[in-house]
Structure formats: C-alpha cells, structure tokens
Amino acid sequence: MFNGNCPKCGSEALQYSHGTNKKGEPRYRCQECKSVYAFSEPKYTEEFKKSAIKVYLEGNSGRAVGRIMGIGKNTLWAWLKEYEEKMPKTAEEDIEIIEQDELYTYIKKGKSGVSDNDGGEGRA
C-alpha cells in the first residue's frame, strides 16, 4: 500500500501496489478512479528542454535540433506546444499591422531601372 495522492483524480484514499513497469519501478492503482501509475523521474530536465527550444528559436529546423540534442523531432514539437501554452496571451488590441516596403521604395526611386508605373495596387 502507498499512502499518497492519485496523480489523475487526486484521491487521498490508499493506493494499492500493482506490480512494476518495464523499468522495474513499482506501479500503483487508485481505488477511486482505477488508474494505474508509477512515480518516476522525468527523462529530460526543464533546463534541457529550454536549451532545445532555444536552439530551435535560433533558426535551426526541428530535425536539426533533434540531431544536435539527441531527441526526436516530435518530442521537440510537444515541448514547443507546452511552451506556447505557458506564454502570456496577447490581446487583439495590442497587435499592430505594419507593412514593410523598403524594396518597393528602392525600386520606385529608379535605382533598378524599373519604371514608377509597376502596376501595384494601393501603393503611393
């Protein structure tokens, strides 16, 4: 018997031993929700996850991060999704749409030899 809380339903009722998992760690069964679980250390630390996300955000592809860090690309995608959910949400009124037109301005000045009448819509 294990005198702890069930990770699924949070029940404080006694949790009974239910064999072991593949790693040999003891498993327990909740008497309330009948779920079976084992307490084990996470495979990757939070610091490792943050460093993998940082490598991705620096411009590497998901596959490249997987090769560099020795993880699967789907594991990285799951971490990114988890990271996104923790980020504060941006209100719609805080978003400002801007248009970058440096290339158009460069062309319009005539440095490229293209005429000013380029057929573009909505440009001044």
Residue pairs with C-beta under 8 A, 6 or more apart in sequence:
1 14
1 15
1 16
1 17
2 14
2 15
2 16
2 17
2 28
3 14
3 15
4 15
4 28
5 11
5 12
6 13
6 15
6 30
6 32
6 33
6 35
6 37
7 37
8 30
8 33
8 35
8 37
9 30
9 32
9 33
9 35
11 30
11 31
11 32
11 33
13 30
13 31
13 32
14 31
15 28
15 29
15 30
15 31
16 28
16 29
16 31
17 26
17 27
17 28
17 29
18 27
18 28
18 29
18 36
19 26
19 27
20 26
20 27
20 38
21 27
21 38
21 40
23 40
25 38
25 39
25 40
26 38
27 36
27 37
27 38
28 36
28 37
28 38
28 39
29 35
29 36
30 36
30 37
44 71
48 69
49 79
51 69
52 65
52 69
52 71
52 76
52 79
53 76
53 79
53 80
53 83
55 65
55 68
55 69
56 62
56 65
56 76
56 80
60 68
62 73
62 76
62 77
63 73
65 71
65 73
65 76
66 72
66 73
66 75
66 76
69 76
101 123
104 120
104 123
106 112
107 114
107 118
108 116
108 118
110 116
